Amino acid sequence: MAVKKQSDKKIRASRVDAMSLAYDKASEVIHSLTEGLEAFDGIRDTVSKLEEYQTSGLWMQDFEADEAGALPEGTRRSVLSEDGLYDLLRDYDALLRRLGG
């Protein structure tokens, strides 16, 4: 009978350990996703500004000015990547659809 109790104890401990690992993983992912969703919700106005910038013609003017060397050294140019802004806005829209918003 002592062998059975020992075996049951090991099985239970193994199960609890496995479920604790699953819990820890799920908890971490849910926490990270919650933080990410809160940040995502907070960029709606920022994305709207980027969409307006892209469609207003100002993006093209700034891109051409950069190509002509008219922007000062040290100016951030990440938004002027030829496909970067388009891809960012597309990814944003895809996430909105995925989230049902």
Residue pairs with C-beta under 8 A, 6 or more apart in sequence:
37 99
40 95
40 99
47 89
47 92
50 79
50 85
50 88
50 89
51 89
53 59
53 79
53 85
54 85
54 86
54 89
59 79
59 80
59 85
62 71
62 79
62 80
63 80
63 82
65 71
66 75
66 77
66 80
71 77
78 84
79 85
